[in-house]
Amino acid sequence: MTGANSFSVSGYGPRRAGWTRVLARDSVGRRLDWPILLSAIGLSLIGSVLVYSATRNRTEINQGDQYYFLIRHLMNTGIGLAMMTAVIWLGHRTLRTAVPILWGASVFGILLVLTPLGSTVNGAHSWIVLGGGFSLQPSEFVKITIILGMAMLLSARVDAGDKPYPDHRTVLQALGLASVPMLIVMLMPDLGSVMVMVIIVLGVLLASGASNRWVFGLLGAGALGAIAVWQLHILDEYQIARFAAFANPSLDPAGVGYNTNQARIAIGSGGLTGAGLFHGSQTTGQFVPEQQTDFVFTVAGEELGFLGAGLILFLLGVILWRACRIARETTELYGTIVAAGIVAWFAFQAFENVGMTLGIMPVTGLPLPFVSYGGSSMFAVWVAIGLLQSIRVQRPMSA
């Protein structure tokens, strides 16, 4: 009897544990935000087609292989999905404990850019060339560490029940944590990334419940800082020229204003349904520079028309809508702040990228999330998706 009972228990135990793991995996699958995941995958796949269209005839950059950028874009997407899965598995709360390490690693990465290891690409000295055609832009990952670091500090005493909202000392600490990498990125100078980080900081502060005086104070300080940057000639000549072209679109149409003018021609010629995939005259004629990265939206506007470009904006809108819902429904301030920071990041970067192709925003070299070609940016946005999914998966069942 003992042997039979022993056999029964020992046999049942592993089966029960196995079913527990299966149910746990099933629970995670059911609690994932599928609209976010499917929208992000859809954007990445659309981006792969647009990147292919923009580069298939560019023999000077595709090394004689028309599928060179397509394959790499799909590889970047696959790696990004793996990184998202790893973040969900680790959990945003586990990453919270690793914030000091992540912050230190990101600061070390952007400091390396200022050494001889750093490289200049398209006028921006913000890259580290790894060899074999691969490069890394550490400032993309700084956006994540700023969100996680500020969220950790601002939520610590609130989630513990000690404070109803962050006090002034905590806000100062959080701003200090964010300002260090932001100042280093400004020295590169990478103005576009700094602009995104400023918006992230504002979004995080608004979500944290900190006093509105901090928000208004930062807006004032930002305006004064912009004036100081301009007066002290911290910006490079090409950055000043870009702002001048934005203020006066007719300025030097064959020079600094060339990119924007050609981008507007491409988008305007697409009409409602576009010229057809791989049939855009601006894209085929290679009139728009950096069309696989910063100006990838022009391919959609020209070849897919208003409907195709509108689909991209719709999918981005779905991600922002669901991320806002995750921020609202989570019961911990830490999760709310992280989700809100990601919303601020994605919303501003998408608006800036699309806006500069339409001539309503200055050219800053920011990629379109999930769509533009680029490994660092692709990895960073998929890590952000992983954080959003982790917040949703780990929330209480009643939420």
C-alpha positions in Angstrom: 0.0 0.0 0.0 2.8 2.3 0.9 4.5 1.6 -2.3 1.3 2.1 -4.3 0.5 5.3 -2.5 4.1 6.4 -2.9 4.0 5.6 -6.6 0.7 7.5 -7.0 1.9 10.6 -5.3 5.3 10.7 -7.0 3.6 10.1 -10.3 1.0 12.8 -9.7 3.4 15.4 -8.5 5.4 16.0 -11.7 2.2 15.8 -13.8 0.6 18.4 -11.5 3.7 20.6 -11.7 3.7 20.3 -15.5 0.1 21.3 -15.7 0.8 24.2 -13.4 3.5 25.4 -15.8 1.2 24.9 -18.8 -1.6 26.9 -17.1 0.9 29.6 -16.2 2.0 29.9 -19.8 -1.6 29.9 -20.9 -2.4 32.7 -18.4 0.4 34.8 -19.7 -0.8 34.3 -23.3 -4.4 35.2 -22.4 -3.3 38.3 -20.5 -1.0 39.7 -23.2 -2.2 42.8 -24.9 -2.6 41.4 -28.3 -3.6 44.6 -30.1 -0.3 46.1 -29.0 1.7 43.1 -30.1 -0.1 42.6 -33.4 0.1 46.3 -34.2 3.9 46.4 -33.5 4.5 43.3 -35.6 2.4 44.8 -38.4 4.4 48.1 -38.3 7.6 46.2 -38.4 6.5 44.1 -41.4 5.2 47.2 -43.2 8.5 48.8 -42.5 10.4 45.8 -44.0 8.5 46.3 -47.3 9.1 50.1 -47.3 12.8 49.6 -46.5 13.1 47.1 -49.3 11.5 49.5 -51.7 13.8 52.3 -50.7 17.0 50.3 -50.9 16.6 47.6 -53.6 18.1 49.8 -56.3 20.6 51.6 -54.1 23.7 49.7 -55.1 26.0 52.3 -53.4 24.7 51.2 -50.0 23.2 47.7 -50.4 26.5 46.2 -51.3 25.0 44.8 -54.6 22.4 42.8 -52.8 18.8 44.2 -53.2 17.7 42.2 -50.2 20.5 43.4 -47.9 18.4 45.9 -45.9 15.3 43.8 -46.0 17.0 40.8 -44.4 18.6 42.9 -41.8 15.4 44.7 -40.9 13.6 41.3 -40.5 16.6 40.1 -38.4 16.4 43.2 -36.2 12.6 42.6 -35.8 13.3 39.0 -34.8 15.9 40.0 -32.2 13.5 42.7 -30.9 10.8 40.1 -30.4 13.2 37.9 -28.5 14.2 40.8 -26.3 10.5 41.6 -25.7 10.0 38.0 -24.6 13.0 38.2 -22.3 11.6 41.3 -20.7 8.2 39.7 -20.1 9.9 36.6 -18.6 12.1 38.7 -16.3 9.2 41.1 -15.5 9.3 44.9 -15.1 9.6 44.5 -11.3 12.8 42.5 -11.6 14.2 45.1 -13.9 13.3 47.7 -11.2 15.9 46.1 -8.9 18.5 46.2 -11.7 18.0 49.9 -12.5 21.4 51.0 -11.0 23.2 48.5 -13.2 21.2 49.4 -16.3 21.6 53.2 -15.7 25.4 52.7 -15.2 25.7 50.6 -18.4 23.7 53.1 -20.5 25.8 56.1 -19.2 29.0 54.1 -19.9 27.7 53.4 -23.4 27.1 57.0 -24.3 30.4 58.0 -22.8 32.1 55.6 -25.2 30.6 57.6 -28.0 32.7 60.6 -26.9 35.9 58.5 -27.1 37.7 57.6 -30.4 35.4 54.5 -30.5 32.6 56.9 -31.4 31.6 57.5 -35.0 29.7 60.2 -36.9 26.8 59.1 -39.1 24.8 61.7 -41.1 26.3 64.5 -39.1 25.5 63.0 -35.7 28.4 61.7 -33.6 26.3 59.2 -31.6 27.3 55.8 -32.9 29.8 53.0 -32.0 30.8 51.0 -35.0 31.0 47.3 -34.1 32.4 46.0 -37.4 30.8 43.7 -40.0 28.4 46.4 -41.0 26.9 46.6 -37.5 26.8 49.7 -35.3 25.2 50.7 -32.0 23.5 53.9 -30.9 23.6 53.8 -27.1 21.3 56.9 -26.7 18.3 54.7 -27.8 18.7 52.6 -24.7 19.1 55.7 -22.5 15.4 56.5 -23.1 14.5 53.2 -21.4 16.8 53.7 -18.4 15.5 57.2 -17.9 12.0 55.8 -17.7 12.8 52.9 -15.4 15.1 55.0 -13.2 12.7 57.9 -12.7 9.8 55.5 -12.2 11.8 53.6 -9.5 12.6 56.8 -7.5 9.2 58.5 -7.9 7.1 55.5 -7.0 9.2 54.0 -4.2 7.5 55.7 -1.2 4.1 55.9 -2.8 3.9 52.2 -3.6 5.1 51.5 -0.1 2.2 53.6 1.3 4.5 56.2 2.9 3.5 59.1 0.7 0.4 59.9 -1.5 2.6 61.5 -4.1 6.4 62.1 -4.7 7.8 64.9 -2.5 10.2 67.6 -3.8 13.3 65.8 -2.7 12.3 62.7 -4.6 11.6 64.7 -7.7 15.0 66.4 -7.5 16.7 63.0 -7.3 14.7 61.7 -10.3 15.6 64.8 -12.3 19.3 64.4 -11.4 19.2 60.8 -12.6 17.8 61.8 -15.9 19.9 64.9 -16.4 23.3 63.1 -16.4 22.8 61.0 -19.5 20.8 63.9 -21.2 23.8 66.3 -20.8 26.2 63.7 -22.2 23.9 63.1 -25.2 23.7 66.9 -25.7 27.5 67.0 -25.9 27.5 64.6 -28.9 25.4 66.6 -30.0 22.3 64.5 -30.6 19.5 67.1 -30.4 16.7 64.8 -31.6 17.3 62.2 -28.8 17.5 65.0 -26.2 14.2 66.3 -27.4 12.6 62.9 -26.9 14.2 62.5 -23.4 12.8 65.9 -22.4 9.3 64.8 -23.4 9.8 61.5 -21.5 10.7 63.4 -18.4 7.7 65.6 -18.6 5.4 62.6 -19.2 6.9 60.7 -16.3 6.4 63.7 -13.9 2.8 64.2 -15.0 2.0 60.5 -14.4 3.8 60.4 -11.1 1.4 63.0 -9.4 4.3 65.4 -8.7 3.4 69.0 -8.3 2.6 70.8 -11.5 5.1 73.5 -10.5 7.8 71.1 -11.5 6.3 70.7 -15.0 6.0 74.4 -15.5 9.4 75.0 -14.1 11.0 72.5 -16.4 9.2 74.0 -19.4 10.6 77.4 -18.5 14.1 75.9 -17.9 13.9 74.2 -21.2 13.1 77.4 -23.0 16.0 79.2 -21.3 18.3 76.2 -22.1 17.3 76.3 -25.8 18.2 80.0 -25.9 21.5 79.3 -24.1 22.4 76.4 -26.5 21.7 78.7 -29.5 23.6 81.7 -28.1 26.6 79.6 -27.0 26.9 77.9 -30.4 26.7 74.4 -28.9 24.9 73.1 -31.9 26.8 72.0 -35.0 26.4 74.0 -38.2 24.3 71.3 -39.9 21.8 71.4 -37.0 21.5 75.2 -37.2 21.0 74.9 -40.9 18.1 72.4 -40.4 16.3 74.8 -38.0 16.8 77.7 -40.5 15.4 75.6 -43.3 12.4 74.7 -41.1 11.8 78.4 -40.3 12.1 79.3 -44.0 11.3 76.3 -46.3 12.4 78.2 -49.4 15.9 78.6 -48.0 18.5 76.8 -50.1 16.1 74.3 -51.7 19.1 72.5 -53.4 21.0 72.3 -50.2 19.8 72.2 -46.6 16.2 72.3 -47.6 16.5 69.6 -50.2 15.5 66.7 -48.0 12.3 68.3 -46.8 11.3 69.5 -50.2 11.8 66.1 -51.8 9.9 64.4 -49.0 6.9 66.7 -49.4 6.9 66.1 -53.2 7.0 62.3 -52.6 4.1 62.3 -50.1 2.1 64.8 -52.1 2.3 62.8 -55.3 0.9 59.7 -53.6 -2.7 60.9 -53.6 -5.3 58.6 -52.0 -4.0 55.2 -53.0 -0.4 55.8 -54.0 1.6 55.1 -57.2 1.8 51.5 -56.3 4.4 49.5 -54.4 7.9 49.8 -56.0 6.5 52.3 -58.5 7.1 55.6 -56.8 9.1 58.0 -59.0 10.7 59.8 -56.1 11.7 56.5 -54.4 12.8 54.7 -57.6 14.7 57.8 -58.7 16.4 58.0 -55.3 15.5 61.7 -54.8 14.9 61.4 -51.1 18.0 60.9 -49.0 18.0 58.5 -46.0 14.7 57.1 -47.2 15.2 53.8 -45.4 15.7 55.4 -42.0 14.6 59.0 -41.2 12.4 59.5 -44.2 10.8 56.0 -44.6 7.4 57.6 -44.2 7.8 59.2 -47.6 7.9 55.7 -49.2 4.5 55.0 -47.7 3.1 58.3 -48.7 4.2 58.0 -52.3 3.7 54.3 -53.0 0.8 53.5 -50.7 -0.9 56.9 -50.6 -3.0 58.4 -47.9 -4.6 55.1 -47.1 -1.3 53.3 -46.6 0.3 56.1 -44.6 -2.9 56.3 -42.6 -2.7 52.6 -41.8 0.8 53.3 -40.2 -0.6 56.1 -38.2 -3.6 54.0 -37.2 -1.4 51.1 -35.9 0.8 53.6 -34.0 -2.4 55.0 -32.5 -3.5 51.6 -31.4 -0.2 51.1 -29.5 -0.6 54.5 -27.8 -4.2 53.8 -26.9 -3.6 50.4 -25.4 -0.5 51.7 -23.6 -2.6 54.5 -22.0 -5.1 51.9 -20.9 -2.3 49.8 -19.3 -1.1 52.9 -17.5 -4.6 53.6 -16.2 -5.5 50.1 -15.1 -2.3 49.1 -13.3 -2.6 49.3 -9.5 1.0 50.3 -8.8 2.5 53.8 -9.5 5.7 52.3 -10.8 3.9 50.5 -13.6 1.8 53.6 -14.4 4.9 55.8 -14.7 6.7 53.3 -16.9 3.8 53.0 -19.3 3.2 56.7 -19.4 6.9 57.3 -20.2 6.7 54.9 -23.1 3.6 56.7 -24.4 5.3 60.1 -24.2 8.3 58.6 -26.0 6.4 56.9 -28.8 4.0 59.7 -29.4 6.5 62.5 -29.6 9.0 60.5 -31.7 6.3 59.4 -34.2 5.0 63.0 -34.4 8.4 64.4 -35.0 9.4 61.9 -37.6 6.2 62.2 -39.6 6.1 66.0 -39.0 9.6 66.5 -40.5 8.6 64.7 -43.7 5.6 67.0 -44.0 7.6 70.1 -43.2 5.8 71.0 -40.0 8.7 69.9 -37.7 12.4 70.5 -38.0 14.6 67.6 -39.3 16.2 66.0 -36.3 17.1 62.5 -37.5 14.6 60.5 -35.3 13.5 57.2 -36.7 9.8 56.2 -37.0 9.2 53.5 -34.3 9.1 49.9 -35.7 9.1 51.1 -39.3 12.5 52.8 -39.9 15.6 50.7 -40.5 18.0 50.5 -37.6 18.9 47.9 -35.0 19.3 50.1 -31.9 16.0 51.8 -32.4 14.2 48.6 -33.2 15.6 46.8 -30.1 14.7 49.7 -27.8 11.1 50.0 -29.0 10.6 46.2 -28.6 12.0 46.3 -25.1 9.5 49.0 -24.4 6.7 46.7 -25.7 8.0 44.0 -23.4 7.7 46.4 -20.4 4.1 47.3 -21.4 3.2 43.6 -21.7 4.9 42.8 -18.3 2.9 45.5 -16.6 -0.3 44.1 -18.0 0.5 40.4 -17.3 1.6 41.1 -13.7 -1.3 43.3 -12.7 -3.9 41.8 -10.3 -6.6 39.6 -11.9 -9.3 42.0 -10.7 -7.8 45.0 -12.6 
